[in-house]
């Protein structure tokens, strides 16, 4: 008897916050995350964002702009993207 792949998978770890931010921005722009017109790391270090959010022991919200978007990320997993107005 041979073993067969049952198609089951082990749940993977949640994506880092920076990946979720990129997906949320892409959704807001109605684009695929691989086709957005900017490079996230040109605006913010994704590893630093992940480290900051993961290591915080108190409520933390980080806000930054990318192009004409205001992005806010909280360490509770909340991500908001809005058009930035001067």
LUMNU-745103 format. One record per residue (C-alpha): residue number from 1; residue in one letter; x negated, y negated, z. Coordinates in Angstrom, 2 decimals. Layout:
N
+------+------+---------+---------+---------+
: resi : resn :      px :      py :      pz :
+------+------+---------+---------+---------+
:  NUM :    A :       X :       Y :       Z :
...
+------+------+---------+---------+---------+
This chain:
86
+------+------+---------+---------+---------+
: resi : resn :      px :      py :      pz :
+------+------+---------+---------+---------+
:    1 :    X :    0.00 :    0.00 :    0.00 :
:    2 :    X :   -1.30 :   -3.46 :   -0.86 :
:    3 :    X :   -0.74 :   -6.72 :    0.91 :
:    4 :    X :    1.36 :   -9.35 :   -0.83 :
:    5 :    X :    1.52 :  -13.08 :   -0.27 :
:    6 :    X :    4.82 :  -13.75 :    1.49 :
:    7 :    X :    4.73 :  -17.42 :    0.60 :
:    8 :    X :    4.74 :  -18.49 :    4.22 :
:    9 :    X :    2.38 :  -21.20 :    5.27 :
:   10 :    X :    0.99 :  -22.36 :    8.54 :
:   11 :    X :    2.22 :  -25.84 :    9.40 :
:   12 :    X :   -0.49 :  -28.34 :    8.66 :
:   13 :    X :   -1.54 :  -31.16 :   10.91 :
:   14 :    X :    0.27 :  -34.44 :   10.31 :
:   15 :    X :   -1.37 :  -36.72 :    7.79 :
:   16 :    X :   -3.57 :  -39.45 :    9.25 :
:   17 :    X :   -1.84 :  -42.78 :    9.83 :
:   18 :    X :   -3.75 :  -44.36 :    6.94 :
:   19 :    X :   -2.37 :  -41.77 :    4.51 :
:   20 :    X :    1.16 :  -42.45 :    5.76 :
:   21 :    X :    0.56 :  -46.19 :    5.30 :
:   22 :    X :   -0.50 :  -45.68 :    1.68 :
:   23 :    X :    2.55 :  -43.48 :    1.02 :
:   24 :    X :    4.87 :  -46.05 :    2.61 :
:   25 :    X :    3.37 :  -48.89 :    0.54 :
:   26 :    X :    3.70 :  -46.80 :   -2.62 :
:   27 :    X :    7.33 :  -46.01 :   -1.78 :
:   28 :    X :    7.99 :  -49.72 :   -1.24 :
:   29 :    X :    6.47 :  -50.45 :   -4.66 :
:   30 :    X :    8.35 :  -47.50 :   -6.20 :
:   31 :    X :    5.04 :  -46.01 :   -7.35 :
:   32 :    X :    3.11 :  -42.80 :   -6.87 :
:   33 :    X :    0.45 :  -43.25 :   -4.15 :
:   34 :    X :   -2.28 :  -42.42 :   -6.69 :
:   35 :    X :   -1.07 :  -45.13 :   -9.07 :
:   36 :    X :   -0.90 :  -48.24 :   -6.88 :
:   37 :    X :   -2.77 :  -51.27 :   -8.24 :
:   38 :    X :   -5.17 :  -51.66 :   -5.31 :
:   39 :    X :   -7.69 :  -49.71 :   -3.31 :
:   40 :    X :   -6.62 :  -49.50 :    0.34 :
:   41 :    X :  -10.19 :  -49.50 :    1.62 :
:   42 :    X :  -10.80 :  -52.88 :   -0.07 :
:   43 :    X :   -8.42 :  -54.34 :    2.53 :
:   44 :    X :   -8.86 :  -52.15 :    5.59 :
:   45 :    X :  -11.12 :  -49.29 :    6.68 :
:   46 :    X :   -8.74 :  -46.28 :    6.81 :
:   47 :    X :  -10.93 :  -44.37 :    9.30 :
:   48 :    X :  -11.05 :  -47.37 :   11.63 :
:   49 :    X :   -7.25 :  -47.73 :   11.45 :
:   50 :    X :   -6.75 :  -44.04 :   12.23 :
:   51 :    X :   -9.22 :  -44.17 :   15.12 :
:   52 :    X :   -7.70 :  -47.33 :   16.58 :
:   53 :    X :   -4.13 :  -46.00 :   16.46 :
:   54 :    X :   -5.03 :  -42.54 :   17.76 :
:   55 :    X :   -7.17 :  -43.78 :   20.65 :
:   56 :    X :   -4.79 :  -46.43 :   21.96 :
:   57 :    X :   -3.20 :  -45.54 :   25.30 :
:   58 :    X :   -0.79 :  -48.50 :   25.28 :
:   59 :    X :    1.63 :  -49.89 :   22.72 :
:   60 :    X :   -0.31 :  -51.19 :   19.73 :
:   61 :    X :    0.79 :  -52.83 :   16.49 :
:   62 :    X :   -1.64 :  -53.67 :   13.68 :
:   63 :    X :   -0.58 :  -56.13 :   10.97 :
:   64 :    X :   -2.41 :  -56.90 :    7.73 :
:   65 :    X :   -1.73 :  -58.04 :    4.19 :
:   66 :    X :   -2.38 :  -56.24 :    0.94 :
:   67 :    X :   -1.70 :  -58.24 :   -2.20 :
:   68 :    X :    1.65 :  -59.93 :   -1.43 :
:   69 :    X :    2.74 :  -57.36 :    1.17 :
:   70 :    X :    2.79 :  -57.66 :    4.95 :
:   71 :    X :    2.15 :  -54.25 :    6.47 :
:   72 :    X :    2.67 :  -53.47 :   10.16 :
:   73 :    X :    1.66 :  -50.17 :   11.70 :
:   74 :    X :    2.41 :  -49.15 :   15.28 :
:   75 :    X :    0.83 :  -46.31 :   17.22 :
:   76 :    X :    4.30 :  -44.80 :   17.66 :
:   77 :    X :    4.27 :  -43.98 :   13.93 :
:   78 :    X :    6.37 :  -46.93 :   12.78 :
:   79 :    X :    5.24 :  -48.41 :    9.47 :
:   80 :    X :    6.90 :  -51.43 :    7.87 :
:   81 :    X :    6.17 :  -53.02 :    4.52 :
:   82 :    X :    7.66 :  -56.38 :    3.56 :
:   83 :    X :    7.01 :  -58.95 :    0.89 :
:   84 :    X :    4.66 :  -61.55 :    2.34 :
:   85 :    X :    5.79 :  -65.14 :    2.09 :
:   86 :    X :    3.46 :  -68.04 :    2.78 :
+------+------+---------+---------+---------+
